[in-house]
Structures are given as C-alpha cells and as structure tokens.
Amino acid sequence: MTRPLIVRTDRELEVPGLDAALRERGDLVLLPDGITEAALAEAVAGADLLLMCYTPVTARVIAAAPRLRGIVKYGVGIDAIDIPAAIARGIPVVNIPEYAEATVAEGAITLALSLLKRLPEVAGGMQRDGWLWPETRLLGRDLAGACVGVVGCGRIGRHFAGIAAAGFGARVLGYDPQVDAATLANHGIEKTDSLHDLLSAADVVSLHATLGPGSRALIGREELACLGPGAILVNTARGALIDEAALVETVLAGRIGGVALDVYGQEPLAHAGHPLSPLFGRDEVILFPHLTFFTHEAQARLEADTLARCEEILGGLPVTVRSHDPRLRAQGKGVVFPPG
C-alpha cells in the first residue's frame, strides 16, 4: 500500500512530536520558510496532505496538487491560504484556533506590563551600568486603575480583558462590531462603538482583531493621533492591522508612550531594510519575534490538535472545524462543525 505524502512548510517552527507522528503515518517532507510559489507547487504535486503555518498557499499551489485531500494551518490565521480555490476543488481547510488563547493573552499582558514598568530601559541600564537610582525619568506606571482598550473581543481579547480587569483591577473598554454589549459585559468589558473614543480614553491598547479587508491598517495615522502621549500600544494579533509607516513616524516623533509588537506586516524583522527597522534600540519599544504563542503547554496542545485533524483527513473522515471564521464556515465538503 502506498504511503501518503505529507508536506509541512515552515520547518523552522519546530514541532518534533507532530513530525514524529506524521512520519509513522506517511512520508514527510519539510520545507523552509520563504520557499517560492513555484518550488512549493512542485513539492506538493504528489501530496496527499499539506500543513502550513506562514507560507502562502495560493491557487497555483492548490491547482498543482491533484491528490491533495486537506490543508491544515497549524496555527490560527488563515489569511495566507486561498480558501475559495480550495473550496472550488473540494479540499477541506482547517486551522487550530484554540490552542494558544490564554497563552497569547498572557503574552500581551506581559508586553504591556514590561512597558508600563519601563523594563527594557531599566533592565538595559542595569546590564550596562550595574545599578540605577530611582530617577524621575524611570518612573513606571500601574495597570491597576488604568483604562485598557481591547480592539477585537474574540477568544484571546476576552482572555486579555479578564486578566486586566479581574487580575489587575483595570477598567476595560472593548471595540468589536461583531460582538454585542451584553456578551462583552459578561466578560467585564464595556462596549464602545467608536474606535476613536476607545483610543482616546485608553492608557493601554491591545490589538486582538482578525485581519480582513475591513481591518487592514485599522490603526492608521488618524487612529494613532487619537492616542494620548503616554499611551501604550500592544499588537500580538496581525501586523497588517497597523499602518506601520505611520507607527514609525509616531514613535520617532515621541507622540506615544510605548509600543510592543509581536507581529509584523513583513516577517521576519531585520535590523536594516525593513519598514520597522528604525524601531530597533529604542527604550520605549519592545520587538518580540512572533513568539507570544510559544510555550510548552501551548505547543503540546497545538501538536495534539494538529495531529487529530491530520488523522481525520488521512483517514477519509470529515475534518473538524472549530473556528467560527466565516471563510472556513463557507466550506460544504469534507468538514464538520461541532456545536459551541
């Protein structure tokens, strides 16, 4: 019996348990980040299953894989997959939406607290000088009693809000046109229908929105201008939610208290030649390498859930889609949507 061919892109993201399990079920090919569309199309020509994290899966790639039975995003965001092309071919697409909800929320809180407590500047000064005295320029701020704005109140945004409100006693405002006020109130969030009002009121703003045509550059020059001069902006969602050129201008002009980024419109980041390169080396900026999801616990959940979806596809079963993203919910073949 012919063993299925399984292709996993983005091999730099290590998932050793998953890889070992997949090798027991078929012939596994690992491809690097940055592989060209042509090379990926060639690699999947005989593939039964394709796993991706960051590498774009275009209509050309899908068309080049006549045996393909499923596409698994081992992560959450599905923007890099041409889902209409997959639907047209009857190829199910699934992501892993629940593995890192609390993990990323914890990461966002950690980044916000690090800026509030001036951790980069203080820790850097200690490493450089051995000791720092309590000068006024090093005064930090409390999250307790602060106003926190959450943009995008899905699973991760709600987790973040719960930590900020119940854990630290912050007032939490939420902006999400898709979620009603009663639902947000149940999570300790005051709904606001105006993004600008939220940005103007918040001491800390954390982005947790999904990326779509209506949210690309959601935080642009006009929105950044709404922020108070001491406000902190945290993005652990999608880099393209922010107009990054406008963000650089805002930071260099000193019109924002601090910025913490874990995601970027163009990854990986680089010291030179990247739109955000000017932000390196600044005390009020934290640049994290898209790793707020990366904990022992979250990775164990990711590997287990990904393997379960792969086994469904390879076993000829409908694949379980737990995401409520309408792009995935538009699928009508080879998928099943559990209640809840």
C-alpha positions as YAML, in Angstrom:
chain: A
units: angstrom
residues:
- id: 1
  name: MET
  ca: [0.00, 0.00, 0.00]
- id: 2
  name: THR
  ca: [1.37, 3.42, -0.97]
- id: 3
  name: ARG
  ca: [2.17, 5.65, 1.98]
- id: 4
  name: PRO
  ca: [0.62, 9.12, 1.81]
- id: 5
  name: LEU
  ca: [2.91, 12.06, 1.05]
- id: 6
  name: ILE
  ca: [2.70, 14.75, 3.71]
- id: 7
  name: VAL
  ca: [4.25, 18.18, 3.16]
- id: 8
  name: ARG
  ca: [4.88, 20.62, 6.02]
- id: 9
  name: THR
  ca: [6.10, 24.14, 5.29]
- id: 10
  name: ASP
  ca: [7.86, 26.49, 7.72]
- id: 11
  name: ARG
  ca: [10.15, 23.82, 9.12]
- id: 12
  name: GLU
  ca: [11.90, 26.48, 11.22]
- id: 13
  name: LEU
  ca: [8.93, 26.22, 13.60]
- id: 14
  name: GLU
  ca: [9.90, 23.03, 15.43]
- id: 15
  name: VAL
  ca: [7.11, 20.57, 16.23]
- id: 16
  name: PRO
  ca: [9.08, 17.40, 16.89]
- id: 17
  name: GLY
  ca: [6.23, 15.35, 18.34]
- id: 18
  name: LEU
  ca: [3.99, 16.15, 15.41]
- id: 19
  name: ASP
  ca: [6.72, 15.37, 12.88]
- id: 20
  name: ALA
  ca: [7.46, 12.03, 14.51]
- id: 21
  name: ALA
  ca: [3.78, 11.07, 14.47]
- id: 22
  name: LEU
  ca: [3.37, 12.12, 10.84]
- id: 23
  name: ARG
  ca: [6.38, 10.05, 9.81]
- id: 24
  name: GLU
  ca: [4.63, 7.00, 11.24]
- id: 25
  name: ARG
  ca: [1.62, 7.74, 9.02]
- id: 26
  name: GLY
  ca: [3.34, 8.66, 5.78]
- id: 27
  name: ASP
  ca: [6.35, 10.14, 4.02]
- id: 28
  name: LEU
  ca: [7.00, 13.58, 5.48]
- id: 29
  name: VAL
  ca: [8.68, 16.38, 3.52]
- id: 30
  name: LEU
  ca: [9.73, 19.50, 5.42]
- id: 31
  name: LEU
  ca: [10.09, 22.77, 3.50]
- id: 32
  name: PRO
  ca: [11.74, 26.03, 4.65]
- id: 33
  name: ASP
  ca: [10.20, 29.39, 5.31]
- id: 34
  name: GLY
  ca: [10.46, 31.63, 2.27]
- id: 35
  name: ILE
  ca: [10.06, 28.87, -0.30]
- id: 36
  name: THR
  ca: [8.90, 30.25, -3.63]
- id: 37
  name: GLU
  ca: [5.45, 29.64, -5.00]
- id: 38
  name: ALA
  ca: [6.93, 27.66, -7.90]
- id: 39
  name: ALA
  ca: [9.01, 25.45, -5.63]
- id: 40
  name: LEU
  ca: [6.07, 24.79, -3.33]
- id: 41
  name: ALA
  ca: [3.84, 23.94, -6.30]
- id: 42
  name: GLU
  ca: [6.43, 21.43, -7.44]
- id: 43
  name: ALA
  ca: [6.79, 19.94, -3.95]
- id: 44
  name: VAL
  ca: [3.05, 19.33, -3.49]
- id: 45
  name: ALA
  ca: [2.49, 17.77, -6.91]
- id: 46
  name: GLY
  ca: [2.05, 14.33, -5.33]
- id: 47
  name: ALA
  ca: [1.00, 15.40, -1.85]
- id: 48
  name: ASP
  ca: [-1.99, 13.99, -0.01]
- id: 49
  name: LEU
  ca: [-1.79, 16.45, 2.89]
- id: 50
  name: LEU
  ca: [-0.34, 19.95, 3.23]
- id: 51
  name: LEU
  ca: [0.46, 21.59, 6.55]
- id: 52
  name: MET
  ca: [1.40, 25.27, 6.62]
- id: 53
  name: CYS
  ca: [1.95, 27.99, 9.17]
- id: 54
  name: TYR
  ca: [3.19, 31.14, 7.40]
- id: 55
  name: THR
  ca: [3.95, 30.12, 3.79]
- id: 56
  name: PRO
  ca: [1.27, 31.29, 1.33]
- id: 57
  name: VAL
  ca: [-0.84, 28.53, -0.20]
- id: 58
  name: THR
  ca: [-2.04, 30.11, -3.41]
- id: 59
  name: ALA
  ca: [-4.47, 28.99, -6.09]
- id: 60
  name: ARG
  ca: [-1.46, 27.99, -8.18]
- id: 61
  name: VAL
  ca: [-0.16, 25.74, -5.40]
- id: 62
  name: ILE
  ca: [-3.58, 24.17, -4.89]
- id: 63
  name: ALA
  ca: [-4.01, 23.55, -8.61]
- id: 64
  name: ALA
  ca: [-0.63, 21.80, -8.72]
- id: 65
  name: ALA
  ca: [-1.70, 19.17, -6.17]
- id: 66
  name: PRO
  ca: [-4.27, 16.84, -7.80]
- id: 67
  name: ARG
  ca: [-4.12, 14.31, -4.94]
- id: 68
  name: LEU
  ca: [-4.43, 16.84, -2.13]
- id: 69
  name: ARG
  ca: [-7.00, 15.78, 0.49]
- id: 70
  name: GLY
  ca: [-6.67, 18.61, 3.00]
- id: 71
  name: ILE
  ca: [-4.82, 21.75, 4.10]
- id: 72
  name: VAL
  ca: [-4.05, 22.18, 7.79]
- id: 73
  name: LYS
  ca: [-2.93, 25.53, 9.19]
- id: 74
  name: TYR
  ca: [-1.04, 24.59, 12.34]
- id: 75
  name: GLY
  ca: [-1.92, 27.87, 13.95]
- id: 76
  name: VAL
  ca: [-4.80, 30.33, 13.83]
- id: 77
  name: GLY
  ca: [-4.57, 32.85, 10.98]
- id: 78
  name: ILE
  ca: [-5.74, 31.68, 7.56]
- id: 79
  name: ASP
  ca: [-5.02, 34.82, 5.53]
- id: 80
  name: ALA
  ca: [-2.22, 33.12, 3.57]
- id: 81
  name: ILE
  ca: [-4.49, 30.36, 2.19]
- id: 82
  name: ASP
  ca: [-6.57, 30.84, -0.94]
- id: 83
  name: ILE
  ca: [-9.67, 29.31, 0.60]
- id: 84
  name: PRO
  ca: [-12.01, 29.93, -2.37]
- id: 85
  name: ALA
  ca: [-9.57, 27.97, -4.56]
- id: 86
  name: ALA
  ca: [-9.57, 25.12, -2.05]
- id: 87
  name: ILE
  ca: [-13.37, 25.13, -1.83]
- id: 88
  name: ALA
  ca: [-13.62, 25.03, -5.61]
- id: 89
  name: ARG
  ca: [-11.51, 21.87, -5.56]
- id: 90
  name: GLY
  ca: [-13.42, 20.38, -2.62]
- id: 91
  name: ILE
  ca: [-10.29, 20.38, -0.46]
- id: 92
  name: PRO
  ca: [-11.07, 21.00, 3.22]
- id: 93
  name: VAL
  ca: [-9.11, 23.68, 5.06]
- id: 94
  name: VAL
  ca: [-8.80, 23.69, 8.85]
- id: 95
  name: ASN
  ca: [-6.90, 25.70, 11.44]
- id: 96
  name: ILE
  ca: [-6.16, 25.21, 15.13]
- id: 97
  name: PRO
  ca: [-7.95, 28.14, 16.76]
- id: 98
  name: GLU
  ca: [-7.98, 27.29, 20.46]
- id: 99
  name: TYR
  ca: [-4.51, 26.11, 21.43]
- id: 100
  name: ALA
  ca: [-3.00, 29.45, 22.50]
- id: 101
  name: GLU
  ca: [-5.88, 31.67, 23.60]
- id: 102
  name: ALA
  ca: [-4.73, 32.11, 27.19]
- id: 103
  name: THR
  ca: [-1.08, 31.90, 26.15]
- id: 104
  name: VAL
  ca: [-1.20, 34.86, 23.75]
- id: 105
  name: ALA
  ca: [-3.34, 36.84, 26.20]
- id: 106
  name: GLU
  ca: [-0.68, 36.28, 28.86]
- id: 107
  name: GLY
  ca: [1.95, 37.37, 26.36]
- id: 108
  name: ALA
  ca: [0.10, 40.59, 25.58]
- id: 109
  name: ILE
  ca: [-0.26, 41.39, 29.28]
- id: 110
  name: THR
  ca: [3.44, 40.69, 29.79]
- id: 111
  name: LEU
  ca: [4.39, 43.08, 26.99]
- id: 112
  name: ALA
  ca: [2.08, 45.78, 28.34]
- id: 113
  name: LEU
  ca: [3.44, 45.42, 31.88]
- id: 114
  name: SER
  ca: [7.01, 45.48, 30.61]
- id: 115
  name: LEU
  ca: [6.41, 48.87, 29.02]
- id: 116
  name: LEU
  ca: [4.44, 50.23, 31.97]
- id: 117
  name: LYS
  ca: [7.26, 49.25, 34.35]
- id: 118
  name: ARG
  ca: [9.92, 50.51, 31.89]
- id: 119
  name: LEU
  ca: [11.53, 47.10, 31.90]
- id: 120
  name: PRO
  ca: [13.60, 47.48, 28.69]
- id: 121
  name: GLU
  ca: [15.16, 50.73, 29.87]
- id: 122
  name: VAL
  ca: [15.72, 49.67, 33.49]
- id: 123
  name: ALA
  ca: [16.98, 46.16, 32.71]
- id: 124
  name: GLY
  ca: [19.19, 47.53, 29.93]
- id: 125
  name: GLY
  ca: [20.61, 50.15, 32.29]
- id: 126
  name: MET
  ca: [21.38, 47.52, 34.91]
- id: 127
  name: GLN
  ca: [23.18, 45.37, 32.36]
- id: 128
  name: ARG
  ca: [25.15, 48.38, 31.19]
- id: 129
  name: ASP
  ca: [25.89, 50.22, 34.45]
- id: 130
  name: GLY
  ca: [25.37, 47.65, 37.22]
- id: 131
  name: TRP
  ca: [22.91, 49.84, 39.16]
- id: 132
  name: LEU
  ca: [20.31, 52.56, 38.67]
- id: 133
  name: TRP
  ca: [18.98, 55.04, 41.20]
- id: 134
  name: PRO
  ca: [15.25, 55.97, 41.28]
- id: 135
  name: GLU
  ca: [15.37, 58.98, 38.99]
- id: 136
  name: THR
  ca: [12.13, 60.58, 37.83]
- id: 137
  name: ARG
  ca: [12.83, 59.54, 34.25]
- id: 138
  name: LEU
  ca: [12.49, 55.89, 35.31]
- id: 139
  name: LEU
  ca: [9.06, 56.23, 36.93]
- id: 140
  name: GLY
  ca: [6.78, 53.39, 35.85]
- id: 141
  name: ARG
  ca: [3.01, 53.16, 35.89]
- id: 142
  name: ASP
  ca: [0.42, 50.78, 37.32]
- id: 143
  name: LEU
  ca: [-2.02, 48.69, 35.35]
- id: 144
  name: ALA
  ca: [-4.32, 48.73, 38.38]
- id: 145
  name: GLY
  ca: [-6.83, 51.54, 37.89]
- id: 146
  name: ALA
  ca: [-5.74, 52.18, 34.31]
- id: 147
  name: CYS
  ca: [-8.08, 52.22, 31.32]
- id: 148
  name: VAL
  ca: [-7.36, 49.34, 28.96]
- id: 149
  name: GLY
  ca: [-8.74, 49.22, 25.43]
- id: 150
  name: VAL
  ca: [-9.22, 45.88, 23.70]
- id: 151
  name: VAL
  ca: [-9.63, 46.03, 19.92]
- id: 152
  name: GLY
  ca: [-11.12, 42.73, 18.82]
- id: 153
  name: CYS
  ca: [-13.03, 40.89, 21.53]
- id: 154
  name: GLY
  ca: [-12.84, 37.29, 20.41]
- id: 155
  name: ARG
  ca: [-11.36, 34.46, 22.46]
- id: 156
  name: ILE
  ca: [-7.92, 35.98, 23.01]
- id: 157
  name: GLY
  ca: [-9.23, 39.51, 23.51]
- id: 158
  name: ARG
  ca: [-11.63, 38.28, 26.18]
- id: 159
  name: HIS
  ca: [-8.88, 36.38, 27.96]
- id: 160
  name: PHE
  ca: [-6.74, 39.51, 27.91]
- id: 161
  name: ALA
  ca: [-9.62, 41.60, 29.24]
- id: 162
  name: GLY
  ca: [-10.22, 39.12, 32.06]
- id: 163
  name: ILE
  ca: [-6.60, 39.29, 33.18]
- id: 164
  name: ALA
  ca: [-6.56, 43.08, 33.03]
- id: 165
  name: ALA
  ca: [-9.90, 43.54, 34.84]
- id: 166
  name: ALA
  ca: [-10.13, 40.70, 37.35]
- id: 167
  name: GLY
  ca: [-6.39, 40.27, 37.82]
- id: 168
  name: PHE
  ca: [-5.27, 43.90, 37.98]
- id: 169
  name: GLY
  ca: [-8.40, 45.96, 38.56]
- id: 170
  name: ALA
  ca: [-8.22, 47.85, 35.28]
- id: 171
  name: ARG
  ca: [-11.22, 49.35, 33.55]
- id: 172
  name: VAL
  ca: [-11.61, 47.62, 30.20]
- id: 173
  name: LEU
  ca: [-13.20, 49.11, 27.08]
- id: 174
  name: GLY
  ca: [-13.85, 46.91, 24.07]
- id: 175
  name: TYR
  ca: [-14.28, 47.64, 20.39]
- id: 176
  name: ASP
  ca: [-15.67, 44.85, 18.23]
- id: 177
  name: PRO
  ca: [-18.58, 45.47, 15.84]
- id: 178
  name: GLN
  ca: [-19.25, 41.71, 15.75]
- id: 179
  name: VAL
  ca: [-19.88, 41.29, 19.49]
- id: 180
  name: ASP
  ca: [-22.88, 42.74, 21.36]
- id: 181
  name: ALA
  ca: [-22.69, 44.76, 24.55]
- id: 182
  name: ALA
  ca: [-24.32, 42.09, 26.73]
- id: 183
  name: THR
  ca: [-21.77, 39.47, 25.72]
- id: 184
  name: LEU
  ca: [-18.90, 41.83, 26.41]
- id: 185
  name: ALA
  ca: [-20.38, 42.83, 29.76]
- id: 186
  name: ASN
  ca: [-20.35, 39.18, 30.78]
- id: 187
  name: HIS
  ca: [-16.58, 39.31, 30.32]
- id: 188
  name: GLY
  ca: [-16.12, 42.56, 32.23]
- id: 189
  name: ILE
  ca: [-15.78, 44.69, 29.09]
- id: 190
  name: GLU
  ca: [-17.56, 47.98, 28.42]
- id: 191
  name: LYS
  ca: [-18.51, 48.07, 24.76]
- id: 192
  name: THR
  ca: [-17.75, 51.17, 22.74]
- id: 193
  name: ASP
  ca: [-18.98, 51.64, 19.19]
- id: 194
  name: SER
  ca: [-16.27, 54.18, 18.40]
- id: 195
  name: LEU
  ca: [-12.70, 53.04, 17.89]
- id: 196
  name: HIS
  ca: [-11.52, 56.63, 18.17]
- id: 197
  name: ASP
  ca: [-13.24, 57.06, 21.53]
- id: 198
  name: LEU
  ca: [-11.58, 53.91, 22.83]
- id: 199
  name: LEU
  ca: [-8.15, 55.03, 21.64]
- id: 200
  name: SER
  ca: [-8.59, 58.47, 23.17]
- id: 201
  name: ALA
  ca: [-9.58, 57.05, 26.57]
- id: 202
  name: ALA
  ca: [-7.16, 54.15, 26.94]
- id: 203
  name: ASP
  ca: [-3.84, 54.12, 28.74]
- id: 204
  name: VAL
  ca: [-3.09, 50.71, 27.19]
- id: 205
  name: VAL
  ca: [-4.46, 49.46, 23.86]
- id: 206
  name: SER
  ca: [-4.13, 45.79, 22.93]
- id: 207
  name: LEU
  ca: [-5.00, 44.57, 19.43]
- id: 208
  name: HIS
  ca: [-6.72, 41.19, 19.07]
- id: 209
  name: ALA
  ca: [-8.74, 41.69, 15.88]
- id: 210
  name: THR
  ca: [-8.75, 39.30, 12.96]
- id: 211
  name: LEU
  ca: [-7.29, 40.51, 9.69]
- id: 212
  name: GLY
  ca: [-9.66, 41.07, 6.80]
- id: 213
  name: PRO
  ca: [-10.45, 43.67, 4.15]
- id: 214
  name: GLY
  ca: [-12.12, 45.88, 6.73]
- id: 215
  name: SER
  ca: [-9.39, 45.69, 9.35]
- id: 216
  name: ARG
  ca: [-6.22, 46.12, 7.29]
- id: 217
  name: ALA
  ca: [-4.45, 49.26, 8.57]
- id: 218
  name: LEU
  ca: [-7.22, 49.57, 11.17]
- id: 219
  name: ILE
  ca: [-4.78, 51.62, 13.22]
- id: 220
  name: GLY
  ca: [-3.62, 54.33, 10.85]
- id: 221
  name: ARG
  ca: [-2.37, 57.88, 11.22]
- id: 222
  name: GLU
  ca: [-5.75, 59.21, 12.29]
- id: 223
  name: GLU
  ca: [-6.17, 56.48, 14.91]
- id: 224
  name: LEU
  ca: [-2.61, 56.85, 16.22]
- id: 225
  name: ALA
  ca: [-3.27, 60.57, 16.61]
- id: 226
  name: CYS
  ca: [-6.15, 59.71, 18.96]
- id: 227
  name: LEU
  ca: [-3.80, 58.06, 21.45]
- id: 228
  name: GLY
  ca: [-2.60, 60.08, 24.40]
- id: 229
  name: PRO
  ca: [1.14, 60.89, 24.51]
- id: 230
  name: GLY
  ca: [1.67, 58.33, 27.29]
- id: 231
  name: ALA
  ca: [-0.47, 55.57, 25.81]
- id: 232
  name: ILE
  ca: [0.93, 52.12, 25.17]
- id: 233
  name: LEU
  ca: [0.05, 50.08, 22.07]
- id: 234
  name: VAL
  ca: [0.44, 46.28, 22.02]
- id: 235
  name: ASN
  ca: [-0.07, 44.11, 18.95]
- id: 236
  name: THR
  ca: [0.00, 40.32, 19.23]
- id: 237
  name: ALA
  ca: [-2.65, 39.75, 16.54]
- id: 238
  name: ARG
  ca: [-1.68, 40.63, 12.96]
- id: 239
  name: GLY
  ca: [0.99, 43.07, 11.81]
- id: 240
  name: ALA
  ca: [-1.14, 44.45, 8.99]
- id: 241
  name: LEU
  ca: [-3.69, 45.77, 11.48]
- id: 242
  name: ILE
  ca: [-1.35, 48.74, 11.87]
- id: 243
  name: ASP
  ca: [-0.15, 51.21, 9.25]
- id: 244
  name: GLU
  ca: [3.48, 50.53, 10.11]
- id: 245
  name: ALA
  ca: [4.88, 53.59, 8.34]
- id: 246
  name: ALA
  ca: [2.55, 55.79, 10.37]
- id: 247
  name: LEU
  ca: [3.57, 53.93, 13.53]
- id: 248
  name: VAL
  ca: [7.25, 54.59, 12.91]
- id: 249
  name: GLU
  ca: [6.52, 58.29, 12.39]
- id: 250
  name: THR
  ca: [4.51, 58.39, 15.62]
- id: 251
  name: VAL
  ca: [7.23, 56.69, 17.66]
- id: 252
  name: LEU
  ca: [10.09, 58.78, 16.26]
- id: 253
  name: ALA
  ca: [8.10, 61.94, 16.92]
- id: 254
  name: GLY
  ca: [7.62, 60.94, 20.56]
- id: 255
  name: ARG
  ca: [3.83, 61.01, 20.32]
- id: 256
  name: ILE
  ca: [3.26, 57.66, 22.05]
- id: 257
  name: GLY
  ca: [4.31, 56.26, 25.41]
- id: 258
  name: GLY
  ca: [5.38, 52.85, 24.19]
- id: 259
  name: VAL
  ca: [4.87, 50.15, 21.58]
- id: 260
  name: ALA
  ca: [5.17, 46.37, 21.92]
- id: 261
  name: LEU
  ca: [4.92, 44.30, 18.76]
- id: 262
  name: ASP
  ca: [4.94, 40.53, 18.31]
- id: 263
  name: VAL
  ca: [3.65, 40.51, 14.72]
- id: 264
  name: TYR
  ca: [4.66, 42.39, 11.59]
- id: 265
  name: GLY
  ca: [3.33, 43.00, 8.12]
- id: 266
  name: GLN
  ca: [6.60, 41.60, 6.79]
- id: 267
  name: GLU
  ca: [8.29, 38.78, 8.67]
- id: 268
  name: PRO
  ca: [10.99, 38.18, 9.68]
- id: 269
  name: LEU
  ca: [12.05, 41.55, 11.05]
- id: 270
  name: ALA
  ca: [15.56, 42.85, 10.32]
- id: 271
  name: HIS
  ca: [17.89, 45.50, 11.75]
- id: 272
  name: ALA
  ca: [18.12, 47.14, 8.33]
- id: 273
  name: GLY
  ca: [15.98, 47.27, 5.22]
- id: 274
  name: HIS
  ca: [12.68, 46.58, 6.96]
- id: 275
  name: PRO
  ca: [9.89, 49.19, 7.33]
- id: 276
  name: LEU
  ca: [10.16, 48.84, 11.11]
- id: 277
  name: SER
  ca: [13.96, 48.80, 11.32]
- id: 278
  name: PRO
  ca: [14.02, 52.35, 12.81]
- id: 279
  name: LEU
  ca: [12.34, 51.00, 15.94]
- id: 280
  name: PHE
  ca: [15.27, 48.84, 16.98]
- id: 281
  name: GLY
  ca: [17.25, 50.02, 20.01]
- id: 282
  name: ARG
  ca: [14.57, 52.27, 21.48]
- id: 283
  name: ASP
  ca: [13.71, 52.06, 25.19]
- id: 284
  name: GLU
  ca: [10.00, 52.66, 24.57]
- id: 285
  name: VAL
  ca: [9.73, 49.84, 22.01]
- id: 286
  name: ILE
  ca: [9.64, 46.07, 22.52]
- id: 287
  name: LEU
  ca: [10.06, 43.95, 19.38]
- id: 288
  name: PHE
  ca: [9.18, 40.30, 20.01]
- id: 289
  name: PRO
  ca: [9.76, 37.65, 17.30]
- id: 290
  name: HIS
  ca: [6.19, 36.36, 16.89]
- id: 291
  name: LEU
  ca: [6.60, 34.07, 19.88]
- id: 292
  name: THR
  ca: [3.91, 35.01, 22.40]
- id: 293
  name: PHE
  ca: [2.22, 31.72, 21.43]
- id: 294
  name: PHE
  ca: [5.37, 29.68, 22.07]
- id: 295
  name: THR
  ca: [5.12, 27.89, 25.42]
- id: 296
  name: HIS
  ca: [5.48, 24.23, 26.38]
- id: 297
  name: GLU
  ca: [1.78, 23.99, 27.15]
- id: 298
  name: ALA
  ca: [0.53, 25.73, 24.01]
- id: 299
  name: GLN
  ca: [2.84, 23.74, 21.75]
- id: 300
  name: ALA
  ca: [1.64, 20.48, 23.27]
- id: 301
  name: ARG
  ca: [-1.94, 21.49, 22.53]
- id: 302
  name: LEU
  ca: [-1.00, 22.63, 19.02]
- id: 303
  name: GLU
  ca: [0.72, 19.37, 18.16]
- id: 304
  name: ALA
  ca: [-2.10, 17.22, 19.57]
- id: 305
  name: ASP
  ca: [-4.88, 19.14, 17.81]
- id: 306
  name: THR
  ca: [-2.98, 19.34, 14.54]
- id: 307
  name: LEU
  ca: [-2.33, 15.60, 14.57]
- id: 308
  name: ALA
  ca: [-6.01, 14.91, 15.25]
- id: 309
  name: ARG
  ca: [-7.01, 16.98, 12.20]
- id: 310
  name: CYS
  ca: [-4.38, 15.26, 10.04]
- id: 311
  name: GLU
  ca: [-5.61, 11.83, 11.11]
- id: 312
  name: GLU
  ca: [-9.17, 12.76, 10.16]
- id: 313
  name: ILE
  ca: [-8.05, 13.83, 6.69]
- id: 314
  name: LEU
  ca: [-5.79, 10.84, 6.08]
- id: 315
  name: GLY
  ca: [-8.47, 8.52, 7.42]
- id: 316
  name: GLY
  ca: [-11.06, 9.82, 4.98]
- id: 317
  name: LEU
  ca: [-13.19, 11.36, 7.74]
- id: 318
  name: PRO
  ca: [-14.75, 14.83, 7.75]
- id: 319
  name: VAL
  ca: [-12.28, 17.23, 9.33]
- id: 320
  name: THR
  ca: [-13.42, 19.03, 12.49]
- id: 321
  name: VAL
  ca: [-13.50, 22.81, 12.04]
- id: 322
  name: ARG
  ca: [-13.74, 24.59, 15.40]
- id: 323
  name: SER
  ca: [-13.12, 28.07, 14.05]
- id: 324
  name: HIS
  ca: [-16.04, 30.44, 13.61]
- id: 325
  name: ASP
  ca: [-14.28, 32.34, 10.86]
- id: 326
  name: PRO
  ca: [-16.86, 32.74, 8.06]
- id: 327
  name: ARG
  ca: [-14.24, 31.86, 5.45]
- id: 328
  name: LEU
  ca: [-13.87, 28.40, 6.95]
- id: 329
  name: ARG
  ca: [-17.59, 28.13, 7.71]
- id: 330
  name: ALA
  ca: [-18.28, 28.62, 4.00]
- id: 331
  name: GLN
  ca: [-16.95, 25.12, 3.34]
- id: 332
  name: GLY
  ca: [-19.52, 22.50, 2.49]
- id: 333
  name: LYS
  ca: [-17.48, 19.41, 1.68]
- id: 334
  name: GLY
  ca: [-15.26, 17.24, 3.85]
- id: 335
  name: VAL
  ca: [-15.82, 19.23, 7.05]
- id: 336
  name: VAL
  ca: [-17.92, 19.06, 10.19]
- id: 337
  name: PHE
  ca: [-18.71, 21.95, 12.55]
- id: 338
  name: PRO
  ca: [-19.14, 20.86, 16.18]
- id: 339
  name: PRO
  ca: [-21.67, 22.82, 18.28]
- id: 340
  name: GLY
  ca: [-20.48, 25.59, 20.52]
...
